[in-house]
């Protein structure tokens, strides 16, 4: 029941060959338990209170539709999502008995995912607010306030969010680690299959290095099962549908923006400037 599958090389050396695939079910069950637990917790928890802030002046400047995601950001998201789902299905369906010529579909989807990630890093670094998705001091303070209040301890209400809530930022950090792991190892693993782009060279690394590379690739892959389950769950929750629609249409309704976001932390003028820059 270890997490590593081992095999014996022709030279009698014990080498890793992959992650143990019972972890596929562990990840899926863990994701399902999280969904159930969160739904139960949300059912019995009251509405969240926020610290009041001076928003009257800012509210007058907020348009009916607040720009949230540029067209380029939305296209990246859906291309990446499609590539990720193809990668997971082609990786794990054969493991549960569904046979089909999966290798070509898998590496093509891997190239699409890698290209989309590279595009996103460049796009976010030079055209968007790169730091808006990373936790800051205010997020940490508000997270501690929420934790204390959830435990029945005294704490002031948290402030309304900036562009992204803390939980979104934490999820983003985890998905970045998993995504970069599968991308980096997957691109190197392409040397072990025949493609039009690289000369096949299975001797590029030794058996031990290849084995740990396959293990890391598989471990990140099974982790992505739970991560994507959680992502889809939140995307289809009724109270989160407005966020999902913003990833389709690019904007938030004015009322939702004022109810959940603090114009002092993420102002409507910032969204308009970012949208214009991304569209250039």
N, C-alpha and C positions, 0 to 999 in steps of 0.2 A: 504493500500500500504506500510505497514511497512516491514522491512527486516526479521522479526521474525514471525513464525507461532505459535500461542498460543492455548492452550486447557485447559479445566477444569478437574482437577484430581477428583477421587471419593470422596475426602475430601473437594471439593469446592475450591481448590487452583488453581490459574491461573499459568500454567507452560509452558515454551517454549517446542516445540516438533520438530522444524526443521527450516531451513532457508526458506524464502518465495521463491517459485520456479519460480516466474516471473523473479528473478535475473538470472536464466538460460539464458533467452533471452536477458537480459541486458548485460550479459557477452559476449554472442555470437555476439551481434550487436556492442558492444564496440571493440571487436577483429576485426570484419570486417571493421569498420570505421578506425581503425589504419592501417590495410593493405592497404586500399584505399588511405588514407592520405600519408602514407609513399611512396607508388608507385608514386603518383603525385609529391611529393616533390623530389624524386629521379630523376624523368623524367626531371625536370626543373633546378636541381642543377648541377653545374659543377663538374668535377673530383676534388677530394680532393688533396691538396698539402701537402707535408710533409717536415719537417725540414731536411735539408741535414746533414748527419753524415759521419764520416770517416769510410767507410765500405769496402774499397778496400782490406785490409788485411783479414778481416773476410770473404769476398765473396770468396776468394780463398780457404777457408777451408770448404765451404758449399758443401755437396754432392748433386748429382742430385735429390735424394729423401731424404727429411728431415723428420726424425721420429717425429710424433706428438702425436699419441695415441697408447698405448700398446694394445696387444690383450685383456688383462683382462679389460682394460678401455672400449674398444669397445664392448665386450660382455655385460658388465654391462649396457652400454647405451641402447643397443637394447632390452635387457631383461626388463629393467625399462620402456622403451617406450611401449613395448607390454603390460606390466602389467597396465600401466597408461591408455592406450586406452581401455582395457577391463574394468577397473574400471569405467571410464566415461560412456561407453556405457551401462554397466549393471546398473549404478546408475540412468541415466537420460532417457534412452529409455522407461522404464515403465511410467515415468512421462508424456511422450507425447503420450501414448496410445499403445505402443508396449508391448504386454504381453508375458512373457516367465519366466521360473523358474530361476530368476536372482540371488537369494541370495547366492547360493553355488558358482557360478562363481565369484561373487563379493568378497567374503571373501577369496577364493583361490587366486585370483589375488592380493588381499591386502597382503596376506602372501608373495607372490613372490616379490611384490614391497618392502615390509619391509625388507626381506632378502637381496635384491639387494642394498638397501640404507645402511644397516649395513655393508655389504661387501665393498661398495664404501668408506664409512667413514674410515674404517680400512686401506683399500688399499691406499687411498690418503694420510693418515696420516703417514704411515710408508714406502711406496714404491715410492710415487710420491712427487713432489714439492707442498706441501699442500697450500702454500700461493700464488701460481701462479694464482689462480682463484679469489683472493680477491683484491679489489682496493687498490692502493698505492698512494703515493704522486705524482708521475709522472702522473698517470692516472687523478688525480684531476686537475693538472696543464694543461694537454693537453685537458681535457674536457672543462675547462674554455676558453682555446684558441679557440676551435671549436665553442663554444657558441658565443664568441665575434665576430669571423669572420662571422658566420651565420647571425648576426645582423648588419653586415656592419661596425663593429668597428675595430680599429687597433689592431692587435695581431700577433705575430710571428706564422708561421705554426706549427702544432703539430708534435711531433715526431712519428716515426713509432711505431707500437704496440710491446708489449712484446708477450708472447705466446697467451694471450687472450685480445681482445679489451675491453675498459671500459664498453661498452654496454653489452657484453657477461657476464662480471663480475656482473653487476647490475641485469641482468636477472637471473643469477645463484643464487644471494642472495634472490630474490623474490621466485623462484621456490623451494629453500631450505625451506623457511618459510611455503609455502603452502604444500610441500611434507611432512615435519615433522608433520604438523598439522593433515593432513589426516591419516598419519601413526599412530601417538600416539592415537588419538581418535578412529581410526578404530580398533586397537588392543584391546582397552578396550571394545568397542562395541561388540566384539566377545563373550563376556560373556552373551549377550542377545540372541544368536542363538545357535543351537545345532551343535557342531563340534566334531571331534574325538580328539581334542587337549585340550579342556577346558570343565569343568563342567559348564553347563548353570546356571547362577546366576543373574537374573534380579534385585535382591535386593542388589547387591553390592554397588550401590549408590542410593541416593534418587531421586525422580522424577525431582526435580529442577536441580540437577547435571547432570542427564542423558539428560535432555532437552538442557542444554547449550552445552553439549558434542555433541549432534546431530546437534545443530546449527553451532558450529565451524567446524564440519566435512563437513556439507553441504556448508558453506560459502567458505571454502578452495576448495571444489569440483567445485563450479560454477566459482571461480576465475581461476581454472586450465583450464577451457574451453578456455578463452581468451588467457591464457599463451601458451597453446599448439597450438592454431591457429597461434599465432605469430611465434612460433618456427618452425612450418612446413612451414610457408610462407618464412622465411629466408632460410630455408634448400633447398628450390626449386628455389630460385631466381638464374638467370643465373650466376651472378657474385659471388655467394656464393656456387656454386656447388663444387668448389674445396675443400671447408671446409667440405661439406657433404661427399665427396669421402674420405677425410682423416679419417672420422669416420667409413668408410668401410674398407679401405686398410691400414690405419695407418700412411700415409705419405703425405707431401706436396711437390709439385714441387719446384725446386730450384728457378725458376724465380718468382713465387708467393711469396715465402718466402722472397726474397730480396726486392720485391716491397712493401710488407706490414708489414714486421717485422724488428725490429732493432736487429742485432746480438749482440749489446752491452747489450740489455735488455733480450734477449732470444737467447743464442748462440747455434750453431749446436752441440757443444760439450756437452751442457746441455741436449739436446734432446737425444743424443746417450747414455749418462750415465743413464738417466731416463728410457729409453726403456730397457736397459740391466738389470737394477735393477728390473723393473716390470716383466721381463721374468724369473727371478730366481725362 
